[in-house]
């Protein structure tokens, strides 16, 4: 499944369903909904929440990196999974900022088949 975020203020942001579902849940939205909206009034809180999650994720990643630095197998695995949530949410954060500046909402739509 893919989730597409759209706004008149920016180009579409497309995410795999599992990542988008995680982000939508963090924003208090139901990821199972076929579509939804972040209203203009909800954008400031959504941006603040994403920033909070990104900072927490970066701290956790730094702790993990320090712990696995001496273990070659762990270092290889960490490299394979190097894209963390903080990095994945950047395009959406940019969209939300632009939407807020342009005073326009952000809409999301789930497309494709659901796995599982």
Secondary structure, DSSP 8 states (H G I E B T S, - for coil): -EEEEEETTEEEEEEEHHHHHHHHHHTT--TTSSEEEE-HHHHHHHHHHHHHHHHHHHHHHHHHHHHHTT-HHHHHHHHHT---HHHHTHHHHHHHHHHHHHT--EEEEEES----
